[in-house]
Amino acid sequence: DAESLNVAVWSGKIELQSLQLDTVAVNSELSRRAHEAPNLACPFRVLEGRFEKVQLDVPWARLSSRPVVFRAKGLHVWMEPHEFLKEEGRTSGWGERQGK
């Protein structure tokens, strides 16, 4: 719940389970990079993705001298073939799955 997350943030120990990937943002970035460097374009788009667990350790008291640590476990990504360079225009509306 939101209150538990707020307490966790200020304690510096944050753990989230089953975190969904923002497919619109991922595909928008893949498209942008494909247009900037066509020879490095990824031949797929992301349909869905999630992390099993994400942990973040923030040393608030020593933020300038200690690292912030990000750990991710169990990344699952569903993709399909796609050619970003053949898109009509540069829209960023990816991520909506057919039939949902």
C-alpha contacts under 8 A as a table, 3 or more apart, distances in Angstrom:
res1	aa1	res2	aa2	distance
1	D	4	S	5.52
1	D	5	L	6.37
2	A	5	L	5.08
2	A	6	N	6.18
3	E	6	N	5.10
3	E	7	V	6.39
4	S	7	V	5.22
4	S	8	A	6.15
5	L	8	A	4.96
5	L	9	V	6.10
5	L	14	I	7.36
6	N	9	V	5.21
6	N	10	W	6.56
7	V	10	W	5.40
7	V	11	S	6.25
8	A	11	S	5.06
8	A	12	G	6.28
8	A	13	K	5.56
8	A	14	I	5.38
9	V	12	G	5.24
9	V	13	K	6.29
9	V	14	I	5.78
10	W	13	K	7.82
10	W	60	W	7.88
12	G	56	L	7.54
12	G	57	D	5.41
12	G	58	V	4.48
12	G	59	P	5.96
12	G	60	W	6.56
13	K	55	Q	7.40
13	K	56	L	6.05
13	K	57	D	4.94
13	K	58	V	6.61
14	I	55	Q	5.57
14	I	56	L	5.03
14	I	57	D	6.45
15	E	53	K	7.05
15	E	54	V	5.65
15	E	55	Q	4.41
15	E	56	L	6.46
16	L	19	L	6.50
16	L	53	K	5.71
16	L	54	V	5.21
16	L	55	Q	6.51
17	Q	51	F	7.37
17	Q	52	E	5.65
17	Q	53	K	4.48
17	Q	54	V	6.49
18	S	50	R	6.23
18	S	51	F	5.50
18	S	52	E	4.57
18	S	53	K	5.91
19	L	50	R	5.37
19	L	51	F	5.15
19	L	52	E	6.63
19	L	53	K	6.88
19	L	54	V	7.35
20	Q	48	E	7.99
20	Q	49	G	5.98
20	Q	50	R	4.27
20	Q	51	F	6.54
21	L	48	E	6.91
21	L	49	G	4.87
21	L	50	R	5.06
21	L	51	F	7.38
22	D	25	A	5.51
22	D	26	V	6.34
22	D	49	G	7.73
22	D	95	G	7.88
23	T	26	V	4.98
23	T	27	N	5.93
23	T	46	V	6.05
23	T	47	L	6.55
23	T	48	E	6.24
23	T	49	G	7.20
23	T	94	W	6.87
23	T	95	G	4.79
24	V	27	N	5.36
24	V	28	S	5.98
24	V	92	S	6.57
24	V	93	G	6.23
24	V	94	W	5.00
24	V	95	G	4.85
24	V	96	E	7.94
25	A	28	S	5.08
25	A	29	E	6.19
25	A	92	S	7.78
26	V	29	E	5.23
26	V	30	L	6.24
26	V	46	V	7.25
27	N	30	L	4.91
27	N	31	S	6.05
27	N	45	R	5.99
27	N	46	V	6.38
27	N	92	S	7.11
27	N	94	W	6.01
27	N	95	G	7.23
28	S	31	S	5.12
28	S	32	R	6.14
28	S	91	T	7.78
28	S	92	S	4.93
28	S	93	G	7.72
28	S	94	W	7.15
29	E	32	R	4.99
29	E	33	R	6.11
30	L	33	R	5.25
30	L	34	A	6.07
30	L	41	A	7.42
30	L	42	C	6.86
30	L	45	R	7.73
30	L	84	F	7.72
31	S	34	A	5.05
31	S	35	H	6.34
31	S	41	A	7.91
31	S	84	F	5.45
31	S	85	L	7.62
31	S	90	R	7.56
31	S	92	S	7.91
32	R	35	H	5.35
32	R	36	E	6.30
33	R	36	E	4.96
33	R	37	A	5.91
33	R	38	P	7.68
33	R	40	L	7.89
33	R	41	A	6.81
34	A	37	A	5.27
34	A	38	P	4.88
34	A	39	N	7.66
34	A	40	L	6.49
34	A	41	A	4.23
34	A	42	C	6.96
34	A	84	F	6.44
34	A	85	L	6.57
35	H	38	P	5.56
35	H	41	A	7.67
35	H	84	F	7.81
35	H	85	L	6.56
37	A	40	L	5.55
37	A	41	A	6.63
38	P	41	A	5.17
38	P	85	L	7.33
41	A	84	F	7.38
41	A	85	L	7.85
42	C	45	R	7.87
42	C	83	E	7.64
42	C	84	F	7.82
43	P	81	P	5.81
43	P	82	H	5.36
43	P	83	E	5.50
43	P	84	F	7.48
44	F	79	M	6.31
44	F	80	E	5.39
44	F	81	P	4.17
44	F	82	H	4.38
44	F	83	E	6.69
45	R	79	M	5.58
45	R	80	E	5.69
45	R	81	P	6.41
45	R	82	H	5.67
46	V	49	G	7.36
46	V	77	V	6.97
46	V	78	W	6.00
46	V	79	M	4.44
46	V	80	E	6.69
46	V	95	G	6.85
47	L	77	V	7.67
47	L	78	W	5.47
47	L	79	M	5.25
47	L	80	E	7.03
47	L	95	G	5.48
47	L	96	E	7.33
47	L	97	R	6.44
48	E	77	V	5.92
48	E	78	W	5.15
48	E	79	M	7.14
48	E	95	G	7.09
49	G	75	L	7.27
49	G	76	H	5.46
49	G	77	V	4.24
49	G	78	W	6.07
50	R	74	G	7.99
50	R	75	L	5.85
50	R	76	H	5.46
50	R	77	V	6.68
51	F	54	V	6.74
51	F	72	A	6.84
51	F	73	K	6.24
51	F	74	G	5.35
51	F	75	L	4.47
51	F	76	H	6.36
52	E	72	A	7.80
52	E	73	K	5.75
52	E	74	G	4.86
52	E	75	L	6.50
52	E	76	H	7.99
53	K	72	A	5.87
53	K	73	K	5.15
53	K	74	G	6.77
54	V	70	F	7.42
54	V	71	R	5.74
54	V	72	A	4.51
54	V	73	K	6.38
55	Q	70	F	5.86
55	Q	71	R	5.02
55	Q	72	A	6.39
56	L	68	V	7.29
56	L	69	V	5.69
56	L	70	F	4.66
56	L	71	R	6.38
57	D	68	V	5.76
57	D	69	V	5.08
57	D	70	F	6.63
58	V	63	L	7.34
58	V	67	P	7.62
58	V	68	V	4.96
58	V	69	V	6.80
59	P	62	R	5.45
59	P	63	L	5.40
59	P	66	R	6.56
59	P	67	P	7.36
59	P	68	V	6.61
60	W	63	L	5.10
62	R	65	S	5.46
62	R	66	R	5.67
63	L	66	R	5.54
63	L	67	P	7.01
63	L	68	V	7.56
64	S	67	P	7.99
72	A	75	L	7.49
83	E	86	K	5.64
83	E	87	E	7.19
84	F	87	E	5.46
87	E	90	R	6.79
88	E	91	T	7.84
93	G	96	E	7.47
97	R	100	K	6.07
